[in-house]
Amino acid sequence: MPKDNSIKSVLIIGSGPIVIGQACEFDYAGSQSARSLREEGIEVILINSNPATIMTDPSMADHVYLLPLTTKSLIQILKEHPQIDAVLPTMGGQTALNLCLEANDKGIWDDFNVKMIGVDVNAINITEDREQFKQLLVKLAVGAAPAKIATSFLQGQEIAQEFGFPVVIRPSFTLGGTGAAFVFNKDDFDEKLTYGLEMSPIHEVLIDKALIGWKEYELELLRDKNDNVVIICSIENMDPMGIHTGDSITVAPAMTLSDTTFQKMRDMAILMMRSIGNFAGGCNVQFAVSPDEKEDIVAIEINPRVSRSSALASKATGYPIAKIATKLALGYNLDELQNQITKSTSALFEPTLDYVIVKIPRWNFDKFEGADRTLGLQMKSVGEVMGIGRSFQEALHKATQSLEIKRNGLGADGKGYKNYDQIIEKLTHASWDRVFVIYDAIAMGIPLSRIHEITKIDMWFLKQYEELFHLEREISKYKVETLPRELLLEAKQKGYGDRQIAHMMGCLESQVYKLRDEQNINRVYKLVDTCAAEFTAKTPYYYSTFEAEIQKADGTTYVDNESIVTDKKKVIVLGSGPNRIGQGIEFDYSCVHGVLAAKECGYETIMINCNPETVSTDFDTADKLYFEPVFWEHIYDIIRHEKPEGVIVQLGGQTALKLAEKLSKYGIKILGTSFDALDLAEDRGRFSDLLTELNIPFPKFGIAENADQASQLADTLDFPLLVRPSYVLGGQGMKIVINKQELEEHVIDLLKSIPGNKLLLDHYLDGAIEAEADAICDADGNVYIIGIMEHIEPCGVHSGDSNATLPPFNLGEFVMQQIKEHTHKIARALKTVGLINIQFAIKDDTVYIIEANPRASRTVPFIAKAYGEPYVNYATKVMLGHNKVTDFKFNPQLKGFAIKQPVFSFSKFKNVNKALGPEMKSTGESILFIDDLKDDQFYELYSRRKMYLSK
């Protein structure tokens, strides 16, 4: 059945600001969906309140509405666009589904003659309503855990009494496992039941018998109108039931499932998808499997929408689920659509993987003091990384190297736990770093049977870990001069980094690299091709691995490298790695724009990143994608292979910036601002000398390396003091202290967690107003300020946590003049080429400099959306030397004010201090447009501005 030609205009509902449980994977889905619709000549109208994402870029849709996700906003859009024929709610996570249901209940879709595509209301209701879903499973004869619904406290107690402990409480209609909990004894039950009932919007919970220790699996499916179903990907959770899938280490394809059980699971998933309503689109099904020979299967849930795992499955297989799901929603059948990577097979062809994917979540517990760091049914991670390798071990290592938590991989870096009780505790109460703790436990000699008994992780995974440890022990017997070639090759094939191998032998990383080079043990690049090389892939999407040499008939040897280097001029863009607080989706926005701008300048563009949730890692964003850790060894090998004109580090946040020194040392050209200028801005001493030279005021400060020095400095600087480590992200470790005792405690604490760091002590300008400016500067010193924002909260709240207005609402002409002059002077003095962000504190009409960052900032996407100008595109062309700032005709359009509003995920962490200070805590942001300062919402924000300020 071909496309439904009556659909000419579609409304896509986005997922709103990034929160824990609903992150940028839905922006990736929405972006793909919008592109998919426009390929069909369909008008796309988009609503999403998130300014940081590429999804809400004007280039993505015909009309983008940066409005709150409410039925009021929907009515406004439907009135302005009476031509809208259909709404697609499956791309925006639970937020979009819930809004779509609310609009349906209010009769809004009927009033405007809009039909829902991609899902139907029955499917949403049946899968969200725990009781209806349970009845469906009974009807289909699909296994389900014993469970009952409670809509009151009394009912809940009766059910728990009937089942006995442990039980699981799952609220209906919530996101990211909100309110869900394991209850092991009667004492905790009342509190957790009350919380679950409160969290559910319909005050309903499902109480089921806990399947502790069962294995957990997910299948990603697509179905068309003809009831053709394909299973795109099987995903196995390394962690057993009891840890939310968003917090689990997951592996694709499934590793420890027998073929017969897998076939049964497939059949069940297809049956379930065909039974939940008449719709065409994507679906995610989760199962539990008993860890014995019987392998009993129990269905946990089904989501009739593109899910968090869909982004992972798309990147894992190279099969763009959201893009194809959108086409199916329009009426196409799977056999009528092309596989996007081979361009020769149909979309009805199920992907086959000849490699392994490992996803590891990224947590930010350091931002939530007092948070319970153990993992459970409620999701707590803020991002994730994905590693691709030829074996589980290689993929696991690459994923751990991608996390950016100062680890070089599993073990062999001197940072493992050595305390028996601590290791047992971390295994017993699943900890965020258990992926490393398992290795430490094996290194300590704890038997696999004991680790299995505690964690219930399948023995196959534990044996893979054990093999890695045995290899480490074997290599440790050698020196770099005596290491056999086959051992070095095996270590590289299993994912060990040169740094780790150097650690094992007590030598330098460069010595291991030199040895590899001499012995011709080099990375080769393989295509992610959806079909295990059965057909030729047309899309250049690569991962690295190591291969033993193959001998040809004529006696020559070779290794098969599938990444063919062209003779075009190339540019590499370094991505920002996993999302975390302080470095989120806004850098993905900048990277995508950077890639597109470089293409326009005639470069072949190469993207390096390891975040499966983003548009920058889509296989057709850049000319070539290397899905690799943003980790020196991997990057250097790609640079040696591709020989680019240079590397862009300005767009990938602190992750990319931190690699600038290494690139510079190795003589690799950094496009845009030089490493020396980047370093000058980071080095507080050098930067302050520069400001003194320029006659620009800054708060008095000093540098301390220990508590004694800090105490002496305090005598000259005056309290309150702002204490912060150097070279950190999102204000990590920053604190305002008001006396010597607090100062000493904080300094000791900081140096314990970041040894050897230089600490900066600034006199804190109490009661100052904070503002920031973003600008573009070229090599000739032309500067254009793209936006100046004033923070509503006083100085002392991190800029990422502040409500901020564009343009400023309360700064006089004299102050604005100083901001502009300081920005021009600093941008030129730092020899900025590209973007720069400068933060100011204003007190008694004097503008002080807090810091300058010569890179894309968190606020650039916000300013670009508010003014409707492609500033990153312009800045990239300046970095490449293709244009001067004076070449562009800037024409910002903004009526009234745009307000950046931070969004927090505190609801995930009970007992956490919600006060705001110099360390960033928000997970996302939304944009609010107001006509003038009399607006009620502005008045409310302004009146509350000091409420949450903390030290």
N, C-alpha and C positions, 0 to 999 in steps of 0.2 A: 504494500500500500504506500503510494508516494506521499509527499508532503501535503499537509492541509493548507491549500492555497488561500483559505479565507483569513488566515492569520497574517496580518500585515504589520501589526504593532504590538510589542510585548513589554510588560512591566516586570523588571527583575527586582526582587526584594533582597537587600544585602543583610549582613549580620550585625552591623553597628560596631561600636568600639571593641577593641580586643580585650577580652577578659579571660581568666583561667577557665578552660573548658570550651572556649569558642574563640579560636585564634585566626591567624591569617590564612589557614587552609580554606576557609570559606570565601575569602577575597580572591584566592587563586581560582576557586570553582566559579565564582561570579564573573571573573575576568574572562575565563575560557568560554563561559556560556554566552557572554555578550559578543565575543568574537564569532562564535559559532552561529548566532542569530544573524549577525550582520553579513556573514558570508552568504546567507540565503536572501539577502536584500530586505531583511525585516528591520523595521525601526525599533530601536532599543531605548526604553526609558528606565532609568535606574534610580532607586532610592536607597541611600545609605548615609549614615551620619558620621562616617569615619574619614577624616581628611588625610590620614597618613598613608593610605594605600593607593596603589596604582589603579585599583578597581574604580575609584571615583575620579579618575583623571578624565578631563573632557574628551580625550581621544578615544575613550573606551565605549562611549554610548552616544546616541544622538542628543539625549537630554539627561543630565546628571542632577539629581536633587539631593543636596547635602542637608537633609532634614531629619528631625527625630523620627524614630520608627514607631509611629502611632497611627491609629485609624484617621485621626484628624489630618495628618500629612497625606495619607492615601487619598482622602476625599479631595484635598487641594489639587493633587496631581491629576486625578481622574477628571476633575472639572476643567483643568487647563488642557488636557489631552483626551477629548471625547473619542478620539480615534483608537484608543487602546482596546485591543481585541481579547488579550489573554494575560494572565499573570503566572509567572514561574516562581514558586516559593521554595523550591527544593535546593537552591544554591546557597541560602543564607543561614544554614544551621537551624537550631531550635528556635532562635529569635524570629526568623522569617516564617517558619511554620506556625508558630504561636500567633503572630500578627495576622497571618492569612486566615487562620481559623476564627480569630476574633472578628475580622472583617466579614467573614462568611456568616457568622452568627448574627451580626448586625445588618445583614442583607445588603452590604455595600457592593459586592460583586454583581448581584442581581440588579441593583438600582442603576448601575452603569453598563450593564450588559457585557460583563467581562467573564470569560471562562477560565477556570483553573487548569493548567496543563502540567504534566510531569508527575502528578500525584492526584489522588482524589481524597475528599474529606473522610470517606469511610476508612481509607487506608491509614490516615493520620490517627483517627480516633481509635481504631482497633489496635494500633501498635503502641499508642500512648496510654491508653486506658488499660491498666494492668489486669483487671478482671476480664475484660473482653479478650485480651490477648491470650490469657490462660485458657479460656473456653475454646478459642480457635485451635490451640495446640491439642487439646483433648479431642476435638472433632477430627483433626488431621492425623491423630494417633502419633504425634511427635512428642518425644519425651519432654517432661517439664519437672522442675523441682517442686516438691509439695509447697504450696503457697496459698495464702488467703489475704483478702483485702480487709483493711480496717479504715473506717472513716471517723472513729472516735477513740479516745484513750482507753476506754473500758474494753472495746472490741479487741484492741491491740493486745491488751494484757491476757485476754482469754485465749487468743491464738498462740501466744508465746507459751502459755501453760500447756496447750495441746501438743505443740511441736517439741518443746524442750529446747534447751540451748546447746550449741550456738545457733542464732538465727540472723537473717539479714533484713534490714529495713530499707525499702526503696520508695521514696516519694514519687507520685505520678507527676508528669509534666514538668520535670526539672532538667537542668542542663549540667553536663560534666559531673554527674553523680552527686549534685548538691543535696545535702541532707541524708545521703545514704550512709549506712553504718553496719558494721558487724557488731553483734552483741554476744559476748561470751558468758555473761552471768546476769542474774536478776538485778543486781545492784545498779548496773549501768542502764538497764532497759528503759526505765521511766523517762529519764532525761533524753535519751536518743529517740524514743518514740514521740515525745512532745516536739522535739526539734524537727523531726521528719514531717509531722502533721503540719507544722507551721510553714515549712519550706514549700510544700506542695500548694500550687495556686488553687487546687480544688480540695485541699485538706484531706488527702487520701494517701495511704501508704500500702505497699504490698509487703507482707511479711513472709519470707520463705526460709525453708530449711537451708542452712549454710552448706554449700558444696566445697568445704575447705579441702585444699589439696588437689582438686580436680584440675585438669588441664583446660586451657581456654584457647579458642580459635575464632577467627573471623573470616567470612567470605564476602567479597565484593562482587555484586551481580549487576547486570544490565538486562532489561527486558523490553521488547518492542510490542506494538499493538497486536501483532500476530502470535503473541505468546512465545516467541523465540527467546531463550534465555542464555546468556553467556556468563561464565564465572571468570572474572578478570584475574583474580588473585586470591590465593589462600594465605592467611597470615596466622602464625602461631605465636602465642605469648610465651616467652621463656618463663615468665612468672606464672604461678598457678592462680586459680580463682581466688578472689579476695583483694586483688589490686586492680584499680580502674585501668582499662585498656590504655587510656591516655598517659598513665604513669608507668606502664609496663614496657619492658624491653621486648620488642617484637621482631619476628624473623619471617621472611618470605623467601621461597615458598615454605609451607609447613614441613618441619623436619622429622618429627617423631611419630607421625600418624601412619598406621598401616593403610595399605591401598584400599582394602575392603571398607574400612571405617570411613576413609575419605570419600569413597563413592557413595556410601550411605548418607554422609553429611551433605554432599552435593545434592543428592535427590531430595533430602529434607528441605534444604535452602530453596531449591527451585519450587517445590510444592508450596512452601510458605509464601514465597513471593507471588505465586499465581493465585493465592487464596486471600490476599488482603485488599482486593479492589481492582478495578479495571483501569490500570494506568500504565504508561510507558515511561521508563526512566531508570534511575540508579537505586540501589538498595544495599544495605549492609546488614548481615546476619551474624549474630554471635552465638557460639555454642560452648558448652562444657563437656568434657569427655572424662570418664572415670579412668584413674591411672592404673588400672589392672588389666588382665588379659581380656576381660569382657569388653572393654572400651564402650561402655554405655554412653549414648549421646543424649544431652539435654539441651533444648533451645533456651537461650537466655533472653535475647531480644532481637527485634528487627526494626531497622530505621528506614522508612520509605523516602529517603532523601540522600543526597550526596553527604557523606559523613567525614569525620576527621581523618579516618583511614583512607578515604578515597583519594586524597592528595598523595598520601604515601604510596598507595597501590598504583596510581597513575605514574608516579616517578619511578617506582620499582619495575614496572612492566613496560613503560613507554607508551601505554595505552591511555589516551586522555579521556578519562571517564566522564568528567563534566561536559566536555565538548560533545561527545557522542550522546550522552543522556539528553542534552538539549535538542539534538537533531531528532531523537526518538520522540521527545515531547511534541515535536512538530508533526509527527505522523510517519516519519521514515521508518523503514524496517532495517534491521541490522545488516541483512545481506545486500541492501542498496547502498550502504556506506562503505567508504574506503578505510582500511587501516592507515592511520596517519603517518606511520613510520616507514612501512614497506611501500605504500602507495600502489601495491599490486594485489594484495590480498584483501578480503572483505572484513568488515568489523565484526562479522559473525565468527571469525577465526579466533579461538581463545589463545591468549598469550602463553608462551612457553619460556621458562627462565633457565638459562645455563650459567647462572651466577647466583649469589646469595645476597640478600638484603638484611641489614640489621638496623633497626631504629632504636635510638636511646633518647629518652626524654631529657630536657634540660630544666633544672629547678633553680629557684632564686631564694632559697630559705634565708640567706644572709640579709635579705631586705625585710624579712618579717620576724623581728625579734620576738621570742616567746612562742613562735609557731611550733606545733607538733610536727616534727620532721619525719615521722614514720608514715608509710604509704598505706592506703586502704581504698575503700570504695569511692572516696571523694577525690576527684582529680586535683593535683596541686602543681603540676609542671607548667612552665610558661612557654616552652618551645620544644623543639626536637631536632635531632640530627639523623642522617641516614648514611650508612656506609655500604658500598657495593664491592664485593670481592668474589674471587673464584671459589672460596670456601667460607664456611661459617666463621672460622678463626680469623681470616683476613678481613672479612666484613666487620666483625666485632672490634678488631683493632682499629680499623679506619673510623668507625663510629666513635670510639673512645677518644681518638686523636682529634675529632671534630668538635668535641664538647667545649673546648676553651676553658678548662678549669685547672690549668697548670699541670695537667698530667700528659705524659708522652705516649700513653697507651696503657694496656694492662700490665701492671708490675714493671720491673726492671727500670725504675726511675727513682728509687730510694724514698718514695712517698707513701708506701703501703703501711697498713696498721700492723703493729707487732705485739699488741696486748691481747692475750687469749680471751679474757672476759669481754673486752670491747668488741672483738670480732664476733663472738657468740651472740652478744646483745644485738649487734647490727644485722646478723642473719635472722635472729628470732623475730625481731620487730623490723620488718622490711624497711631498710634505710635507702635514701636517695642514692647513696654511693655503693650499693651492694654489688653492682657490676664489677667493681674493683675488689670489694671485700671477699668475694668468692675466691679470687686468685690468692689473696693474702691468707685465707684459711688453708688453702692447699699448700702454700709455701710454708706455713707453720706446721704442717703435718697432720692436720685434722682429716680423718678419713672421709672419703667421698660419701660413704653410707651415712655418716653422721650429718654431713652438709645436706644430703638429700632428705634425711629425716626431719631436719629443722625447716628447710626452705620449701620442700616438696617440688623443687626444680627437677625436671626429668634428668635421669642419670646420663643420657646421651650428651646433654649440654655440659654437665660437670666433667665428663671424660674429655671433652674438647678442651676445657680449661686445663685439665691435668696434663694433657699432651703438651700444651704451651709451656707449662711450668717445667716439665722434663727437658724440653728443648732449651729453655733458659739455663737450666742447671748444666746441661751438656756444653753449651757455648762458654759458660763461665770458666770452664777448665782451660780455655785457650787464651793466648795473647793474639793481638791483631796480626802479628807476623806469621803465626802458626795455624790460624783458623782455616779448616778445610773449606774449599769452595762449596761443596754440597751442603754443608751446615749453614753457611751464609745464605745460600739460595733458599734453603728450607725456611730459615727465619724470615726472609723477605716475603716468601710465598704465604707465610702464616701471618703477615701483617705487621711484624715488628718494625719499628722505626729505627733509622740509623742511630738516633740518640739512645734508644734502649739497648741496642747491640753494643754500643760504645760503653754504656753503663755496666753491662755484663762483664766486659773485658777490661774495664778500668782505663779506657783510652778516650781520645777525642772523637766527636761525631764526624769531623772532617776526615779523620783517618779511615773510618768505616766507609765513608763516601768514596774516598780515593781507592780503597781496596775493591769496592763494588765496580768502580769505573775500570780499573785495571783488569778485573776478571770478567768484564762484560756482563755484569748482572744488572741490567737496566730495566726500568719500567717499560712495559708495552701497554698500549691502550686498546681496549675492546669496545665494540659498539653495544649499546642497549638497543636491541633490535626487535623485541616482542616475539621472536619466532625461533630462537636458538640457532640462528644463522641458516635456517631452512630457505629463506628468501632474502634477497638483497635489501638492506635498509637504505633509505634515501636520506635519513635524518642524522646529522652528526652529533650524537649524544654518547659520551664516552666515560669509562671508568678505567682505572689502572690496575695492573696486576703484574706478576713476574712469571715467566715461563722458562722451562728448561729448553735448551737449544734443540732444534730438529735438524737431523742430518739428511741432506738431499742425496739422490742417487750418485751425483758427481762428487760427493765427499764434502761439499761445502755445507756450512751450518747457517741457520737463520732462526730468528724468532718472529712470530707473526704479529706485526703491529698494524692495527686496522685504522689508525688515525693518520691519514695522508696529509702531509703539509703542503700547502699551496705556495705559490711565489707572490701572492698579494701582500700588500702592507697590512700589518695586523696590530691590533691593540687588545691587551688583556684587561678585563675589569675584575677586580677582586671583590667578591661578595662579603656579606656581613656575618655569615655563619648562623648559628641557632638564635632564634629570638630570645631575648631576655629583657628584664627591666632595665631601661637605660639605652637599649639598642634593639629597637623593634622593627616593625614593618616599614617604617619611614625610609630606612636605608635600602630596602628592596625597591621601593619607589624610585629612589635616586639611581640605583644600579640599572634598572630597566630603562630609564630615560637616558642614562649615559650610553648604554649599548645602542639604543636607537639613534642617538645623535652621532655616534662614531660611524654607524652604518651610512648615515646621510653624508658624512665627510669622505666616504669612499674607502673606509677601512673594513677589513674582515674582523669581526668582533668575536672575542673568546671570553666566555664567562667561567669563573671558577667559584663554586659554592657547594655547600653540603646540606642546605636546609630544604627538606622536601615540601614545605608548606607554601613556597613562594612562587611568584610569577617569574622571577629572575632565573629560576632553575627549570622553567618550561623548556621543552626540547626545541622549540622554534622561536625563542626570544632572541638569542644570539646566533651568529653563524655557526659557532661551535660551542658546545657545553661540556665542560669537564666536571662531572659530579664527584668532587674530591674534597677532602678536608682542606680548610683554609689554614694549612699547616706548612711550615717552611719547606720541608723536604719534598712534599707533593708539588708545591708551586714552582720550586726551582726546576724540578724535572720537566714540568710542562713548558716552562720558559725556554729551557735548553732545547726541547723538542720543536717548539713552534717559532722561536726566534722573533718575537714581536718588536715593533718599533719602540714600545714602552708599555708601562703598566699604570693603570689608573687606581690610586689608593684612596682618593678623596671621597668616594661615594659609599664605601662599605663600612662606615663608622669606625670605631676604635679598633675593631678586628683587623681591617685592612691597613689602617694607619700604623699599627704596631709592627707591621712587616716592612715599613719604609726603610728603617735603618739597615736591615739585612740586604734589601734590594740595592740600596745605595753602596753598601760595602762590597757587594758582588759586581758593581759596575752596571747594574740594570737601570735603564732610564725610567725615572718616575715622571709621568706626564702631569703637567700642572705645577703646583707649588713644590719646591725642592725639599729634600729631607732636612737640610740644614734649617730651613724656615719652619718646617713642622716641629723640629726639635726645639728651636728657639722659643716657640709659643708654649711648649710643654715645660721647658726648663725655667722654673720660676725666677731664678737668679738672673739669668741672661735676659729674660723678658722684662723684668723690673728695671734693669739697666737701660734697656731700649726705651721704656716709658719715661724714665728720668731724662734721657737724652731728648725725647720728643716733648718734654715738659707737659706730660699728661699725668694727672693725679691717680694714685692707686692706694688702697688701704695699707697701712704699715704692716710689714710682715717679717718673718724670719724663718730659717730652716733649721730643723733639729733632727738628730739621728738617734737620740735616746731621751729618757725622761729627765735627766739632769739638765741637758741643754734646753729642753722645753721649759723647764722651770725657770732657768736663768732668763730666757727670752721673755717669759711672761712679765718679768719685772719692768721690761722696757716697752712692751707692747700695750699694756692695759687690757683688763677683761672688759666685756666678754671677748673670747677668742674663738675663731673658727679653725678647727684642726682638720687637716685632710692629708691623705697620702698622695704622692705624685703618680702620674700615669695610671689613673683608674677611670672607670666608666660609671656614669649615672650617679656620681656623688658617693660612690662606695666608701664606707668608713668615715665619712665626714660627720663632724659633730660640733655643736656650739657648746663651749664650756665656760662656766662663770667663776670658778675658783681653782686654786692649785691642786686640791685633792681630786676634783673631777678631771683636771688636765692630766695628772699623773696616771690615773686609772685608765683613761682613754688611750694615752700614748702606749702604755704597756700592752694593752689589749690589741692595739693596731699592729705593733711590732711583732706580736706573737703570731698574728694571722698573715702578715705580709713582712717577713723578716728582711732586713737590709734596706727597707724603703726609706726614702727621705720624707720627713713630714713637714708640711707647710703650716705655719701658724700665722693667721691674719687677724688684725684687729677687726672685730665684727662691727659693722656700721649699724648699730641698733636703730630700728625705726626708719631705715632708708627705703626708698622706692627702688624696685628692680626693673630694668628694661633690657632688651637685647636687640641687636641689629644683625641682619644678614645682608651680605653684599657680594657682588661679582667684581673681580679685579683682573686686569690683563697684564701682560709682560711690559707694556708701556706705561703702566701706572694709572690707566683709566679706571675709575671706580664708579659702580652704580649700586646704590643701596636698594635692595629689592623690598625690604620691609623693616619697620621698627615696631616692636611690640612692647607694651607695658604690662607688667604683671599686676594682677589685682591684689594678690597676697603680698605682704611686706618682704623685704630682703631676708633671707634665712630659710625660706621654703625653696627646695630645688626647682629649677626652671621647668623641669618635666612634670612637676606636681602642681604648678601654679596655674590658675586661670589667667589667661593673658589676652589682651585686646590688640587688634590691628585695625586702624592705626592707634597710637596712644590716646588716652582719654583725658589725661590730667597733667601733661607736661607742657610747661610754658615755652615760648619761642626761644628764650635764652638757653634753656636746658636742651631743647631739640637741636639748636645750633651746635652746642658742644658735642652732642652724640654724633652728629653728622661729621664734624671736623675730626673728632677722635677716630671714627671709623675709617675715614679717608687716609689719615696719617698712618694708622696701624697697618691697614691693608697694604699700603705702599712700602712701609718700612720692612714688613715681613716678606716683601717681594711675592705677594700672593698671586698665583695664576689659577683662577677658578673661584671657588666659593670660600667665604669666611663668615664665621659667626662670632660676635663680640657681645659679652655680657657686662652690664653696667649697674652700679649702685648710685642712687642720687640722694644726696643729703645736703640740706641748706643751699640748694641751687647749684651745687658742685657735682659734676659727673665723674665718678671714680670708675676705673676699669677693674672688673673682677677677673675675667679671663678672656682669651681669644683662641678660637679653634679654626685654623685654616682648612676647613673641610665642609662637606655637606652636613647640615645640622638636623636635629629633630624637627625644627620648625620650617624648613624649606618647603616640604610638601604642603603644609598648612598655608603658607603665604602664596604659593603657586595656585592653590585651589581658590583662595579668597580673592585673589586679583585676576584669576583666569589667564595666567601667563606661564609659558613653559620654561621656567628659570633654569632647571637642571640641564635642559637641552642647550640653552645658551652657554651655560658655564662649561659644559663638556667641550663645546666647539672652541671656547677660549683656551681650555686646557690643552687641546690638541694643536693650538696655534693656527687653527683654521680661520678664526675670526677675532676681531677686537671687540671690546665692549661697545665701542662707538658704532659698530655695524648694525646693532639691533635697534628697532623702533619700539621702545617700551611703552605700553599703553595699559597700565593697570586699571581694572574696573571694579570698584566696590562702593556700593551705596551704604552709608552708615558704617557699622563696625562688624568685624568677625571676632568671635571669642573662642579661644581654644580652651576646652574643658577637659581636665584629666578624669579618667575613670579608674576606679580601684577594684581590686578583687579581694578585699578584706573578708568578705563573707565566707571565703574558703578556710580562713584561719581564725578560729575562735581564740579568745584571750590574747590577741595581738594588739600591741599599742598602735592605735590608728592616728596618732599625732603626726604631723608633717614637720619635716626639718630639712637639713641640707642633703640628706640621702634620699634618692628617688625611690618611690614606692608604687607609682601608678603603672598599670599594665597597658593602658590604651588611652585614646582621647576621642572626643567628638567635637564638632564645629557648630557654633550657634551664630546665626546672623541676626543682628538687631538694627533697627532704623536709627535709633538715637538712644541717649543715655537715660531717657525717662522710662525705658523698657523695664517691666517688673522683674524679669529674670536677671538683668544686670544689677538692679537695685539689691536683689536678694544676695547675689554673689558678693557684692561690695560690702554689704552689711555683715557678712560672715567671714570676712577676709582674715581675721586674726584668730578665729576660733580654734583652729587645729595646730597653731604654731607651737613647736616644741623645740627643745634644745638639740 
